[in-house]
């Protein structure tokens, strides 16, 4: 629950009154009331206004805005404004300015422009957060704190280099251990003093690009350090806010599958997860669903916040297409269907200058409510009012899980070989899509999360085997679980050091195989998966590509073999009985049709059913949230035509109150939220 005052799906978005004269504020209040908007995020980029110089703080404008929103009965998600330091700070204290990957010192500009290891930035950002918390701790409009904004970027300055050495010393304790985990005997890199260590960028270990490095261990640790550095800045502000408002939740807006920050580690320090969803024109709907599920999984299924989305159009993509009629509502409900307890936009009123002047808003440049976009937003706001408290705080209960790990993501794509085309997110997405297309609910989990509640756990491309994970999987499978992993798994430990003794390392026992070689197929070249008669899919053929593991069985049963090349007839898909359960290995990157068939079959075998217990037309998404034992069924039609969905019982629509007896017709881009009568 966000706050005891919030009894429904919260509806609103970012509001920037500092960009407008006061008479516009009054008009904005009138217009937003017409859409049942009940929450606004403010003060996200106002540091320069709040602190015009080093010694002066001026909260008069913010006081006025806070009081106005309280009078209008609009809840406030209050930003700390620390995403952009003021120009005076950059002019006086150069240590706040980042140094880029090529070693160039930045000047003042853009946003996310502060070095996270700058003593100046840490001092003043924490001080500002504390002053805000002290001033507004008892303000009746305050329901949530919003620290900074979309953390990201990295820095390669002298302060970061010094801080990196301290981070390493704390992590490894000795240079002997650091030299071991980085394998510094390679290329004569042995370090004899902590001060000899330099940052990995284009001036040192990298070969022209962020993901191409000569020393994966060094670059991997810098990814961890950079994520931790920004997390420490967040925690400083978090603690400053909690000093005065211990009962007000604190969040920061994440960005879904954002590679640079380990969100699974960040989630431990966030009271509630919030994120910003901006699909591109060519985004797969299933990938957006996966990001929602990934965000929900950060706190083991707790409801999250959709903090930002555009009501109509973005400004920063190559081709900024409008959301077609109905799509904003459809995608909003997709977030709710997958665990969101808010629907919020960036932004309430469209800016008139700078790079976001063509980014969509609830109130457009025309300045009134008579627009298609506003009418759609208002209609959605009214629906959420009708729904009331029926959805908020409900949960999703999945029996299948997909493992996603940021350390593994970094390590896979820093790896020098076997293929530069190996994309961790894309490979995971293929498995997720197979669940999505069949409307089988699945949780996105980390390697440290509990797994006993799942009947099926899939860990695609688990290149890195962290301490204790193999044992966890062995115990899970021995007790009857089904575990699936794929090519290029079990190769290295958490330091990116190869686990010797044969691939897949610590997973070799449970999988019952030994991978002798890995063949990388160039773009356009494929091999073939030939299923055996004893397999769950019968005697069928599928295409595969990217990588092909050449393996030997050590107790595993061969379910499919390769159809081509010198390793034709050797195992490609295996299954190993282990205790009461089984462990599968898929040795190549298969075409989507294989995964669709395979996931359907293995879910049936594991007793996992689609939400409605049966197939629905392609392009129709079905999910289920549960509250007080009541099942809330969401049906979303992403197609361009009406679809008919067969139902096993009689249902009632929570919005329209219409009854559906054993079937429901749903128009293109439309949504139904139904419960059993």
Protein Blocks (a to p, Z undefined) as FASTA:
>chain_A
ZZfklmbdcddddddfklpcfklmmmmmmmmmmnopabdcehklmmmmmmmbfkbccfkl
mmmmmmmmmmnopacdddehlmbccfklmmmmmmlpccdfkopacdeedehkbcfklmkl
mmmmmmmmmmmmmmmmmgmklmbdcehjhiedddddfklmmmmmmmmmmmnopaklmmmm
nopmgghlacfbfklpccddfklmpghiaklcfblmlmmmmmmmmmmmmmmmmmmmmmmm
mmmmmmbccddddehjafkbcfklmmmmpfbdcddddddfklcfklmmmmmmmmmmmngo
iacddfbccfkbcckbmblcdddehklmmmmmmmmmnopabdcdddfbdcfehjklmgcc
fbdfkopabbfklmmmmmmmmmmmmnmmmlgopacddfbdcdddfklmmmmmmpgcjbfk
bcfklmmmmmmmmmmmnopacddddfkbcfklpcbdcdehilbacehklmmmmmmmmnop
acdddehihkbcfkopacehiaehjlmmmnopacfbdcdddehiacdddddfkbmnlpad
dddehiacddddehiacfbdcfedjkgoiafbdcddehjbccdddfbdcdfklmmmmmmm
mmmmnopacfkopacdehiacddddeehiacdddddfbfbdcddddfbdcddfklopace
hiacddehiacddddZZ
